[in-house]
Amino acid sequence: LRRQKLGAPEHKRDPAAHGGTLSMSHNNTRSFFNFSQLVLSAGNLKSPPVLKHSKITYFEVEILDVQSKKQICIVDKVPPSSTLLDVKHKFHKACPQWYPSRVGLQLERNGPYLKDSVNIQSLAVSSIITLYFTDLGQQVGWTTFFLTEYTGPLLIYLLFYIRLSTIYDQVESTKNFRHPVVHLACFCHCLHYIRHLLETLFVHKFSGGHTPLKNMIKGCAFYWGFTSWIAYYINHPRYTPPSFGHRQVSLAALGFLMCEAGNHFINVALAHQNHSGSKACFPSPTYNPFTWLFLLVSCPNYTYEVGSWISFTVMTQTLPVGIFAFLMVIQMSLWAQKKHKLYLKKFYPEVRRKAAMIPIIF
């Protein structure tokens, strides 16, 4: 129509003057028909809905030194779904000298260290979160920790067992006869630490991830030092057998082997319990008799561990072993009581009538 109007002369614009009423009406009807067909084929005339993008609120994490309260850095643009481990990785990019496992973050200066799995949104009161940084020192993995701690006693005991000339007098070593309990003690001691090593590799699941290097040094000094003291006396050429002879040795060795088997089966049961099902529940005894100790105590693995060293003390009748067993009873009872309190909070109805490690006594 616009082209028609622009191309027509002035005297043809009046349809009444030339009798063009019918032709214009026909053109208008045809145009309207075409326009209607276009609309029907196009479908809905409504504009598509506008997608509204949700606004994501980012947090800023201010990290201060726990001693001086000075600002170390600010980790910005932290999404609400981030965990504390994500913050530690970003903090490591800003300060490369502190890798994530070495970083300890606290919400308060004297508060506990926050776990890596904590959601950052749960800590937020405003868009700025203030955390206090502590250098935890050089860290090692739990697997490395236990492998180093248990490999040392295994090798150290064997060095004393073969009676090196640098440790014992060679002439005296060749003359004196070795009592059978010396060989049996070597077998039991090696069996104990080989079991620990295999369970570390194939049974235990460590959730913490890392521990300070100084803890590994203290643990190695304790186990390696006592092993040297114990092995020196048991493998000495002048070692004397137990007072009651073979009967004492046989009964103590049987008790040692039973405790070792019980400790293994309890560790397997605890490992399966920690990784089975969505609803956590306290381990219950099975058809295996070694698991029946769950009826009396909440930490039977510590009970069996103490039983092993008491049996080893009776079997060898050696003072260093007795001192080591006494210290193990104290340490295991402290660990058992600490774990028993956690069990009471988590499984109160099932644990309330159980002892921590030894019935009646602990």
Protein Blocks (a to p, Z undefined) as FASTA:
>chain_A
ZZmmmmpcfklmpmklnopmmmmmmmmmmmmmmmmmmmmmnopabdcddddddddddddd
ddddfklopafbdcehiafkbcfklmmmmmmmmmmmlcfklpccdfbfklccddfklcfk
lmpmblbdcdddddebjaddfklmmmmmmmmmmmmmmmmmnopaklmcfklmmmpccdfk
lmmmmmmmmmmmmmmmmmmmmmpccfklpacfklmmmmmmmmmmmmmmmmmmmmpmklcc
dfklmmlmmmmmmmmmmmmmmmmmmmmmmmmmmmgcjbdcdddddfblklmmmmmmmblm
lmmmmmmmmmmmmmnopaklmmmmmmmmmmmmmmmmmmmmmmmmmmmmlmmmpcfklghk
ZZ
